[in-house]
Amino acid sequence: MAVAALTGVLFAPPASSRDGVPSLDVNRFHPAPGSARLLTVDLADVGRSKELVSQFVLHYADLPLAYTFGDRVTGKLVRDRVTADVSFAFSLLDRVQLSVAMPVTLHQAGDIVSYPDVVTREPRSLPGIASGGLEDLRLGLKGRFWSNERFGFGGVAEVVAPTGNAASYLGSSSVTGSAQLIGHARFERVTVALNLGWRMASEQRLLNIRAGHGLMYGAGVEVEVARPSNVPVFLLGEVYGLAAPRFGDTASSPAEAMLAAKARMRDWSFLLGAGAGLNAGYGEPRVRVMAGLSYSWEYRPPPPRAEAPAVVVPPPAITVAEQESRLRLWEPVYFAFNKDSIDPVSYPLLDQVARFIREHPELGPVRIDGHTDDVGNPQYNLELSQRRARAILEYLGTQGVPVERLSPVGYGKRCPLQENTTEEGRATNRRVDFILVERERRRPRPGECPEPPTTPPAPRAETKE
């Protein structure tokens, strides 16, 4: 059981904030804003460009601050606390994220604790605390320095304004700041992340606790464990804390561990978890439970209006010739630049693909082949094509196509239809093909390309990738 300990007070010098009023920010649980994060641990991504993510997390802490003598709790300064954390994060340029977070304590309760003065031995008391209120406003700036499909490196800086009631352990008494380096790695269904940085703050004192400068750290791992109905479900674990510069100062060096489950359904994410303090640091509860949800909204400009004469009637969006091994699409599937996010302009086309596959079960299984041009790292292009094929599968699944009929495969740049020497050729090579597996004359082995189409590729109205 981890309890924020005020041990040794009989032998420690008296310490409090200005005017003799104790001052301490007890809340050590701050969910990272935005979509590119585990729970409190950040990833070196910023989400989609022009993406706004709103997040609400409610958490309960049992005994985050106690007065102890030896191993015995003799006073509960903060017996329990319920806090709501509301944050907004905006990403732009695929590299920068701006965020604002405001924790609000909805309920807290504690005892009035008395202790003997270290010099006079006269009894002294810590004042009572407010039952709730605003905490400190947090402003953040995160940047992605470098990343590819597997690894990422970035940084995050935060400024915390003293908007809370420090005398009731709801905030700091002055402006604080922090800067951290972020690194992450992805391996199939596993993501690991490490945050390391420094907290800059004037010293706050409460009895033997001295909260100020310190080494911030956080490490976590996230594993995709299931995908029912194309809803990915993750389990994650984290350890995070603050190490005081004074060696052995456990009371001023809180550390906590959390386990959580996360599910993502389209633009919504849901969180449920629990954890506990790992030592006797301040703000570390015996038990913490939390639940949260977030919603991401991405600005997308309306698709350009076609300027073709109204009398021109295009051929059907989807056809399949006798014994042909692929669906013919009148136009390509578009994605956001360098991402696996499907451009909404392609939703009507994919809706027709889904309806066509549903209405023709006799066609059997369909393989979704993703291809890129030759610009960029070959391994990154291969993994990008795999992710895009997977994104198409997930979308078709939401439109009622049995996912057991679908299989995604990425080929990267290996299988061009035209030379990559012109923009038109590269645009043609960036494509998604829908292959009718039972009609293939030769199924490609690993490392081989599928058979090219027997008819010319569909015209490209414009390049959006």
C-alpha positions in Angstrom: 0.0 0.0 0.0 1.5 3.3 -1.1 0.6 6.3 1.0 2.0 9.8 0.8 4.0 9.8 4.0 4.8 12.6 6.4 7.1 10.5 8.5 9.8 11.9 10.6 8.1 15.1 11.3 9.2 15.2 14.9 12.8 15.5 13.7 12.3 17.7 10.6 12.4 21.5 10.6 9.1 23.2 10.2 8.3 24.0 6.6 5.3 25.7 5.0 4.6 28.2 2.3 4.4 31.9 2.7 2.2 33.3 5.6 2.5 29.9 7.4 -0.1 28.3 5.2 0.9 24.8 3.9 1.1 24.6 0.1 1.2 21.5 -2.1 -0.3 20.2 -5.3 -1.3 16.7 -4.5 -2.7 15.6 -7.9 -0.1 13.5 -9.7 -2.4 11.9 -12.3 -2.5 14.0 -15.5 -3.8 12.1 -18.6 -1.9 13.2 -21.7 -4.1 15.2 -24.1 -4.6 14.4 -27.8 -4.9 11.1 -29.6 -1.2 10.1 -29.7 -0.7 8.8 -26.2 -1.0 5.8 -24.0 -2.6 7.1 -20.8 -0.3 9.6 -19.1 2.7 8.7 -21.2 3.0 10.5 -24.6 3.9 9.2 -28.0 6.1 11.1 -30.4 3.1 11.7 -32.8 0.6 14.5 -32.9 -2.3 12.8 -34.6 -3.9 13.9 -37.9 -3.3 17.5 -39.2 -6.1 19.9 -38.1 -7.4 17.4 -35.6 -9.2 18.6 -32.5 -9.4 16.0 -29.7 -11.5 16.6 -26.6 -11.0 14.3 -23.6 -12.8 13.8 -20.3 -11.3 11.6 -17.6 -12.9 11.0 -14.2 -10.7 9.5 -11.5 -11.0 8.6 -7.8 -8.0 8.5 -5.4 -8.1 6.8 -2.0 -5.9 8.4 0.7 -3.5 10.4 -1.6 -2.0 12.3 1.4 -1.6 10.9 5.0 0.3 11.8 8.1 2.1 8.7 9.4 4.2 7.7 12.3 6.4 4.8 11.4 4.1 2.5 9.4 0.9 3.7 11.1 -1.4 6.3 9.5 -2.2 8.7 12.3 -3.9 11.4 10.2 -5.6 11.5 6.8 -4.9 14.9 5.3 -6.7 14.0 2.1 -8.9 11.0 2.8 -10.3 10.7 -0.7 -10.7 12.8 -3.9 -12.7 12.7 -7.1 -11.3 14.7 -10.0 -12.5 15.4 -13.5 -9.8 16.2 -16.1 -11.0 18.0 -19.2 -8.6 18.7 -22.0 -8.5 19.9 -25.7 -5.7 19.3 -28.1 -5.3 20.7 -31.6 -2.8 19.2 -34.2 -1.5 21.0 -37.2 1.1 20.5 -39.9 1.5 16.8 -38.8 4.2 18.0 -36.4 2.8 20.3 -33.7 0.1 19.8 -31.1 -1.2 22.6 -28.8 -3.2 21.6 -25.7 -5.0 23.0 -22.7 -6.2 20.9 -19.7 -8.1 21.9 -16.6 -8.5 19.4 -13.7 -11.4 20.1 -11.4 -11.7 18.4 -8.0 -15.4 17.6 -7.5 -15.0 16.2 -4.0 -12.3 15.8 -1.4 -12.3 15.3 2.3 -9.7 15.1 5.0 -8.9 15.4 8.7 -7.5 18.3 10.7 -4.1 16.9 11.8 -2.3 18.1 14.9 1.4 17.5 15.6 4.0 18.8 18.1 6.2 21.7 17.2 9.8 20.5 16.7 11.2 23.3 19.0 8.6 24.2 21.5 6.8 20.8 21.6 3.5 22.8 21.6 0.7 21.2 19.5 0.2 22.7 16.1 -2.5 22.0 13.5 -2.7 21.9 9.8 -5.8 23.8 8.5 -8.8 22.1 7.0 -9.2 21.8 3.3 -11.8 22.9 0.8 -14.3 20.3 -0.4 -13.3 20.9 -4.1 -12.5 23.5 -6.7 -10.4 24.3 -9.7 -6.9 23.0 -10.0 -4.0 24.4 -12.0 -4.5 25.2 -15.7 -2.0 23.3 -17.9 -0.9 24.6 -21.3 1.1 22.2 -23.5 3.1 22.2 -26.7 4.2 18.9 -28.3 6.3 18.4 -31.4 7.2 15.4 -33.6 10.9 15.7 -34.4 11.3 12.6 -36.5 9.3 9.4 -37.1 8.7 6.6 -39.5 6.3 3.7 -39.4 8.1 2.0 -36.4 10.0 4.6 -34.4 9.3 8.1 -33.3 11.2 10.9 -31.4 9.8 14.2 -30.2 9.3 16.5 -27.2 6.7 18.1 -25.1 6.8 21.3 -23.0 4.2 22.4 -20.5 3.4 25.5 -18.5 1.2 25.2 -15.4 -0.6 28.4 -14.2 -1.5 28.6 -10.4 -5.2 28.8 -10.8 -5.9 26.3 -8.0 -6.1 26.6 -4.2 -2.7 25.6 -3.0 -3.6 25.8 0.6 -6.2 22.9 0.0 -3.6 20.9 -1.9 -5.4 21.8 -5.2 -2.4 23.4 -7.0 0.9 25.1 -6.8 1.5 28.6 -5.3 3.5 29.7 -8.4 4.0 29.1 -12.1 5.7 25.8 -12.9 7.0 24.3 -16.1 8.4 21.1 -17.6 10.1 19.8 -20.7 10.3 16.1 -21.7 11.8 14.1 -24.5 9.5 11.4 -26.0 10.4 8.2 -27.8 8.3 5.3 -29.0 8.5 2.1 -31.0 5.8 0.0 -32.6 6.1 -3.7 -33.3 3.0 -5.3 -35.0 0.4 -5.0 -32.2 2.7 -3.7 -29.5 3.7 -0.1 -28.8 6.2 0.9 -26.2 7.0 4.5 -25.1 9.4 6.4 -22.8 9.2 10.0 -21.6 12.0 11.6 -19.7 12.4 15.3 -18.7 12.7 17.9 -15.9 10.2 19.8 -13.9 11.0 23.4 -13.0 9.2 24.8 -10.0 9.8 26.8 -6.9 9.9 24.7 -3.8 6.6 24.0 -1.9 6.8 22.6 1.6 4.5 20.7 3.8 6.2 19.3 6.9 8.9 17.0 5.6 7.8 17.2 1.9 9.7 19.5 -0.4 8.0 19.6 -3.8 9.9 21.5 -6.5 12.5 20.7 -9.2 12.7 17.0 -10.2 13.3 14.4 -12.8 10.1 13.4 -14.6 9.8 10.0 -16.1 7.2 7.7 -17.6 7.3 4.4 -19.4 4.5 2.3 -20.8 3.5 -0.5 -23.2 0.2 -1.0 -25.1 -0.9 -4.2 -26.7 -3.8 -4.8 -29.1 -5.5 -7.9 -27.7 -8.7 -8.1 -29.8 -10.6 -6.5 -32.7 -14.3 -7.5 -32.4 -16.5 -6.0 -35.1 -13.4 -4.0 -36.2 -13.2 -2.2 -32.9 -9.6 -2.5 -31.6 -9.2 -3.2 -27.9 -5.9 -2.5 -26.1 -4.4 -3.3 -22.8 -1.8 -1.0 -21.4 0.5 -0.6 -18.4 2.4 2.5 -17.2 4.8 3.6 -14.6 5.4 7.3 -14.1 6.7 9.6 -11.4 8.9 12.5 -10.2 12.3 12.0 -8.6 13.4 14.7 -6.2 17.0 15.9 -6.5 17.7 14.9 -2.9 18.7 11.2 -2.9 16.6 9.1 -0.7 13.8 11.7 -0.3 11.0 9.2 -0.8 8.2 11.5 0.4 9.1 14.1 -2.3 9.5 11.5 -5.0 6.0 10.1 -5.9 5.7 7.1 -8.3 2.6 5.3 -9.5 1.6 2.4 -11.8 -1.5 2.1 -13.8 -3.2 -0.7 -15.8 -6.0 0.2 -18.3 -8.1 -1.0 -21.1 -8.8 1.1 -24.2 -11.2 0.7 -27.1 -11.4 2.8 -30.2 -14.5 3.1 -32.3 -14.1 5.4 -35.3 -13.5 8.8 -33.7 -14.3 7.8 -30.1 -11.9 6.3 -27.6 -12.9 4.8 -24.2 -10.7 4.2 -21.2 -11.1 2.2 -18.0 -8.2 1.6 -15.6 -6.9 1.3 -12.0 -3.6 1.7 -10.3 -1.8 2.5 -7.0 1.2 4.3 -5.7 4.5 2.5 -5.7 6.1 4.3 -2.7 5.4 6.7 0.1 5.5 9.8 -2.2 3.0 12.6 -1.8 -0.1 12.3 -3.9 0.2 8.6 -4.4 -3.0 6.8 -3.4 -3.6 3.4 -2.1 -5.9 2.8 -5.0 -6.8 5.0 -8.0 -9.6 4.1 -10.5 -10.4 6.0 -13.6 -12.7 6.1 -16.6 -12.6 8.4 -19.6 -13.6 9.0 -23.2 -12.3 11.2 -26.0 -13.6 12.4 -29.4 -11.4 13.4 -32.3 -12.7 15.7 -35.0 -10.7 16.5 -38.1 -11.3 19.4 -40.4 -11.6 18.4 -44.0 -12.2 20.9 -46.8 -15.2 20.0 -49.0 -14.2 18.0 -52.1 -13.9 20.1 -55.2 -16.9 20.2 -57.4 -16.7 18.5 -60.7 -16.7 20.9 -63.6 -17.7 18.3 -66.3 -20.9 19.1 -68.1 -24.0 17.7 -66.4 -25.0 15.7 -69.5 -21.9 13.5 -69.2 -22.9 10.3 -67.4 -19.9 8.3 -66.1 -19.9 4.5 -66.3 -21.0 2.5 -63.3 -18.6 3.0 -60.3 -18.0 -0.8 -60.0 -18.1 -3.5 -62.6 -16.6 -6.9 -62.9 -16.1 -8.7 -66.3 -16.5 -12.4 -66.9 -13.6 -14.3 -65.4 -11.8 -11.0 -64.6 -9.9 -11.3 -61.3 -10.5 -7.8 -59.9 -13.2 -5.1 -59.4 -13.1 -2.2 -61.9 -13.5 1.1 -60.1 -14.4 4.2 -62.0 -12.1 6.3 -59.7 -9.3 5.5 -57.2 -9.5 5.5 -53.4 -8.0 8.6 -51.9 -6.1 8.9 -48.6 -4.7 11.8 -46.6 -1.1 12.6 -47.5 1.3 10.0 -46.2 -1.3 8.5 -43.9 -3.8 5.7 -43.7 -6.8 8.0 -43.1 -9.3 7.6 -45.9 -10.3 10.8 -47.6 -14.1 11.4 -47.1 -14.4 12.1 -50.8 -13.9 8.3 -51.3 -16.7 7.2 -48.8 -19.4 7.1 -51.5 -17.2 4.9 -53.7 -16.3 2.5 -50.8 -20.0 2.4 -49.9 -20.7 1.1 -53.4 -17.9 -1.4 -53.1 -19.3 -2.7 -49.9 -22.8 -3.0 -51.4 -21.4 -4.8 -54.5 -19.5 -7.3 -52.4 -22.5 -7.9 -50.1 -24.8 -8.5 -53.1 -22.4 -10.9 -54.8 -21.4 -13.6 -52.4 -20.7 -15.9 -55.3 -17.5 -13.9 -56.0 -16.0 -15.4 -52.9 -13.1 -13.9 -50.8 -11.7 -10.5 -51.8 -8.1 -9.5 -51.2 -7.4 -5.8 -50.7 -4.0 -4.9 -52.2 -2.3 -1.7 -51.2 0.4 -0.1 -53.4 2.5 3.1 -53.2 4.9 5.0 -55.5 8.7 4.9 -55.1 9.0 8.1 -53.1 10.4 7.6 -49.6 11.8 4.7 -47.5 10.9 1.3 -49.0 10.1 -0.2 -45.6 7.9 2.7 -44.7 6.1 2.5 -48.0 5.5 -1.2 -47.4 4.0 -0.6 -44.0 2.0 2.4 -45.2 0.4 0.2 -47.9 -0.4 -2.4 -45.3 -2.1 0.1 -43.1 -4.1 1.5 -45.9 -5.3 -1.9 -47.0 -6.3 -2.5 -43.3 -8.1 0.8 -43.2 -10.2 -0.2 -46.2 -11.0 -3.5 -44.6 -12.2 -1.8 -41.4 -14.3 0.6 -43.4 -16.0 -2.1 -45.4 -16.6 -4.0 -42.2 -18.5 -1.0 -40.8 -20.7 -1.1 -44.0 -21.8 -4.7 -43.4 -19.2 -6.7 -45.4 -18.3 -9.9 -43.6 -14.7 -9.4 -42.7 -13.9 -13.1 -43.1 -14.3 -12.5 -46.8 -11.6 -9.8 -46.8 -7.8 -10.0 -46.4 -5.5 -6.9 -46.5 -2.1 -7.1 -48.2 0.5 -4.3 -48.7 3.0 -4.4 -51.5 4.7 -1.0 -51.0 6.4 0.2 -54.2 7.3 -3.2 -55.6 4.5 -3.5 -58.1 4.1 -0.4 -60.2 1.8 -0.2 -63.2 3.7 2.7 -64.8 7.1 4.2 -64.5 7.6 6.4 -61.4 9.4 9.1 -63.5 6.4 11.4 -63.8 3.8 12.6 -61.4 1.1 11.0 -63.5 2.9 7.6 -63.3 3.4 7.9 -59.5 -0.3 8.8 -59.1 -1.3 5.7 -61.0 0.9 3.5 -58.9 -0.6 4.8 -55.6 -3.7 2.6 -55.6 -5.8 0.0 -53.9 -7.0 -3.1 -55.8 -9.8 -5.4 -54.9 -8.8 -8.9 -56.1 -11.2 -11.8 -56.5 -9.1 -14.5 -55.1 -10.9 -17.5 -56.6 -10.5 -16.0 -60.1 -6.8 -15.4 -59.9 -4.9 -17.6 -62.3 -1.7 -17.3 -60.2 -1.8 -16.3 -56.6 1.3 -14.3 -55.6 3.7 -15.9 -53.2 5.5 -13.8 -50.5 7.6 -11.2 -52.3 5.8 -11.6 -55.6 3.5 -9.2 -57.3 -0.1 -10.0 -58.3 -1.1 -10.2 -61.9 -1.5 -6.8 -63.5 -4.9 -5.8 -64.7 -5.9 -6.8 -68.2 -7.5 -3.4 -68.9 -5.8 0.1 -68.4 -6.1 1.6 -65.0 -8.9 4.0 -64.2 -8.2 7.7 -64.9 -7.1 9.9 -62.0 -9.1 13.0 -61.5 -6.6 14.5 -59.2 -3.9 13.4 -56.8 -4.8 13.6 -53.1 -2.2 11.4 -51.5 
